[in-house]
Amino acid sequence: MALEAGQVLFAEGDPPDSMYVVNSGTLRIRSGGVIYEDVGPGGIVGEMALVEHYPARSATVYALTDSELVAVDEAHFTPLVANLILPSKSCGFCRADCAGWIGDIALSR
């Protein structure tokens, strides 16, 4: 999917349905006016809503530059991580150790 610079991918409070892998471009993660991270090619956003089964997005993500993304819905995400042993409630572990290969798998499809 394509996003133009400035376009919002999802807003804080939106119901989650997918995570996204950045194929090209840069996305920004923001919540309550605080900028948390800029995510470039190979990075992922929106995964915590699927990992933690949150009822709503905890941040807003928008494109800083024109971007190409790959959406990974829960039906495809769950098998990708089914064989992982993740520490309970461990966002840092998932992003640091799993983000790269999840993104590689999603981008290869």
C-alpha positions, 0 to 999 in steps of 0.5 A: 500500500502507498502513503503520501508524505503527511498521510496518516496510516492509523490514529491513536484510538483506532481499532487495530487490524494489521501491522505494517512493514515499511518497504520504502519511505519513513513513518513517524510514531507519535502519541499525545504530541510526543514523537517516539520513533521514526521507522524506515525500510525494513521496520514495522509499526502496529505490531503491538496491537496484535501481540498484546491484543489491544482493543485500540491503537496506542499511537498515531503513525503517519508518513514523513515521506512518500512510503510503500508498506506491506500490511500483515493482518492478524491471520498472517501475523499469528503463524509468523510468531507462533513458534517464538517464545516471547517473554510475557508483555515484552515489547522490547524483545519483539521489536529488537529480535523479531522485527527484522525477520518478520519484515523480511518474511512479509516483504518476500510475499 
